[in-house]
Amino acid sequence: MYAVESIFRNEVLRTSILAWFVAQLSKMILVLIQSKRMDFSRLIGSGGMPSSHSAFVMAMCVGVGEQMGYDSAFFGACLVIGLIVMYDAAGVRRAAGKQAAVLNKIIEEIEHDELHFEERLKELLGHTPIEVLVGAILGIVIALIRM
C-alpha cells in the first residue's frame, strides 16, 4: 500500500496531472464560448487548443528541473521525451487528422454508390504549432507556480 500512497504524494506527477486537467478544461470552456454549447467530450478528447499533451510533459519537465536541478540527467531525459511528444502532436498526429478528413470526404462521396460506413474517422487528433506552444507555456507556468 505504501507504493500507491507514494504515487499520490509525488508532486511532479500531481502537477503534471493538474496541467493536463487545466488544458482539457480550457478546451471545454473555449468550445462553450465559441459554440454556446457544453461539450464534455473535450475533457478527455485529443486535439484542440491548448495541447494537453504539451502541458502535461512540460509540467513534468519543469517539475523535475525544480526538484532535481536543470542540469540533472533526469531533467534531460524528461525534456527529450517532452520534445518528442510535442513534435508528435504537431507532426504525426496532426497529419493523421488531416488524412482522416480527406478519407471522410472520399467516403461521403462514394457512400452513395455501394459502400456504407457506420462511423466517421476521428479528425481532431493533433495540434497546430501554436496549440502545442500554448500548451507548453501553460504546463511551464503551472509547474513554476506549484513547485
C-alpha positions as CSV (number, residue, x, y, z in Angstrom):
1,M,0.0,0.0,0.0
2,Y,3.0,2.3,0.6
3,A,3.8,2.4,-3.2
4,V,0.3,3.6,-4.0
5,E,0.4,6.3,-1.3
6,S,3.8,7.4,-2.6
7,I,2.5,7.8,-6.1
8,F,-0.3,10.2,-4.8
9,R,2.3,12.2,-2.9
10,N,4.5,12.6,-6.0
11,E,4.4,16.4,-6.6
12,V,5.8,16.2,-10.2
13,L,3.0,13.7,-11.1
14,R,0.3,15.7,-9.3
15,T,1.5,18.9,-11.0
16,S,1.6,17.3,-14.4
17,I,-1.9,15.9,-14.0
18,L,-3.2,19.3,-12.9
19,A,-1.6,20.9,-16.0
20,W,-3.3,18.3,-18.2
21,F,-6.7,18.9,-16.5
22,V,-6.4,22.7,-16.8
23,A,-5.7,22.3,-20.5
24,Q,-8.6,19.9,-21.1
25,L,-10.9,22.2,-19.1
26,S,-9.7,25.1,-21.2
27,K,-10.7,23.2,-24.3
28,M,-14.2,22.7,-23.0
29,I,-14.5,26.4,-22.0
30,L,-13.3,27.5,-25.4
31,V,-15.9,25.3,-27.1
32,L,-18.6,26.7,-24.8
33,I,-17.6,30.3,-25.7
34,Q,-17.4,29.6,-29.5
35,S,-20.4,27.4,-30.0
36,K,-22.6,28.2,-27.0
37,R,-22.8,24.5,-26.1
38,M,-21.3,22.4,-23.4
39,D,-19.1,19.6,-24.9
40,F,-17.9,17.3,-22.1
41,S,-16.1,15.1,-24.6
42,R,-13.4,17.9,-24.7
43,L,-12.4,16.9,-21.2
44,I,-10.9,13.7,-22.5
45,G,-10.6,14.3,-26.2
46,S,-7.4,14.9,-28.1
47,G,-6.6,17.9,-30.3
48,G,-7.6,21.5,-30.0
49,M,-6.4,24.5,-28.1
50,P,-4.3,24.2,-25.9
51,S,-2.4,20.9,-26.2
52,S,-2.9,19.0,-23.0
53,H,-0.1,16.6,-24.0
54,S,2.3,19.6,-24.2
55,A,1.0,21.0,-20.9
56,F,1.5,17.6,-19.3
57,V,5.0,16.9,-20.4
58,M,6.3,20.4,-19.9
59,A,4.9,20.5,-16.3
60,M,6.8,17.2,-15.8
61,C,10.0,18.7,-17.2
62,V,9.8,21.8,-15.1
63,G,8.8,19.9,-12.0
64,V,11.8,17.6,-12.4
65,G,14.0,20.5,-13.1
66,E,12.9,22.3,-10.0
67,Q,13.3,19.2,-7.8
68,M,16.4,17.6,-9.3
69,G,18.1,20.5,-11.0
70,Y,18.0,21.7,-14.5
71,D,21.5,20.1,-15.0
72,S,20.4,16.6,-13.9
73,A,20.2,13.6,-16.2
74,F,16.5,13.2,-15.2
75,F,15.6,16.7,-16.4
76,G,17.5,16.0,-19.7
77,A,15.6,12.7,-20.2
78,C,12.3,14.4,-19.4
79,L,13.0,17.2,-21.8
80,V,13.9,14.8,-24.6
81,I,10.7,12.8,-24.0
82,G,8.7,16.0,-23.8
83,L,10.0,17.3,-27.1
84,I,9.2,14.0,-28.8
85,V,5.6,14.1,-27.5
86,M,5.2,17.7,-28.7
87,Y,6.8,17.0,-32.1
88,D,4.5,14.1,-32.5
89,A,1.4,16.1,-31.5
90,A,2.1,18.8,-34.1
91,G,3.5,16.5,-36.7
92,V,2.5,12.9,-37.0
93,R,-0.9,13.1,-35.2
94,R,-1.8,16.3,-37.0
95,A,-1.0,14.7,-40.3
96,A,-3.1,11.7,-39.4
97,G,-6.0,14.0,-38.6
98,K,-5.7,15.7,-42.0
99,Q,-5.7,12.3,-43.7
100,A,-8.8,11.3,-41.7
101,A,-10.6,14.4,-43.0
102,V,-9.7,13.6,-46.6
103,L,-10.8,9.9,-46.1
104,N,-14.1,11.0,-44.6
105,K,-14.7,13.3,-47.6
106,I,-14.0,10.4,-50.0
107,I,-16.2,8.1,-48.0
108,E,-19.1,10.6,-48.2
109,E,-18.7,10.8,-52.0
110,I,-18.6,7.1,-52.7
111,E,-21.1,6.1,-50.0
112,H,-24.0,7.0,-52.3
113,D,-22.9,4.2,-54.6
114,E,-22.4,0.9,-52.8
115,L,-20.4,1.4,-49.6
116,H,-21.9,2.3,-46.3
117,F,-19.7,3.2,-43.3
118,E,-21.2,3.3,-39.8
119,E,-18.9,6.0,-38.3
120,R,-16.6,8.7,-39.5
121,L,-12.9,8.7,-38.8
122,K,-11.7,10.9,-36.0
123,E,-10.2,14.1,-37.5
124,L,-9.2,16.1,-34.4
125,L,-6.1,14.2,-33.4
126,G,-3.1,16.5,-33.4
127,H,-2.3,20.1,-32.9
128,T,-1.2,23.2,-34.7
129,P,2.2,24.5,-33.6
130,I,0.5,27.4,-31.7
131,E,-1.7,24.9,-29.8
132,V,1.4,23.0,-28.8
133,L,3.2,26.2,-27.8
134,V,0.3,27.4,-25.7
135,G,0.0,24.0,-24.0
136,A,3.7,24.0,-23.3
137,I,3.6,27.5,-21.8
138,L,0.6,26.5,-19.7
139,G,2.4,23.5,-18.3
140,I,5.5,25.5,-17.5
141,V,3.5,28.2,-15.7
142,I,1.5,25.7,-13.7
143,A,4.7,23.9,-12.7
144,L,6.5,27.1,-11.7
145,I,3.6,28.1,-9.5
146,R,3.2,24.7,-7.8
147,M,6.8,23.7,-7.4
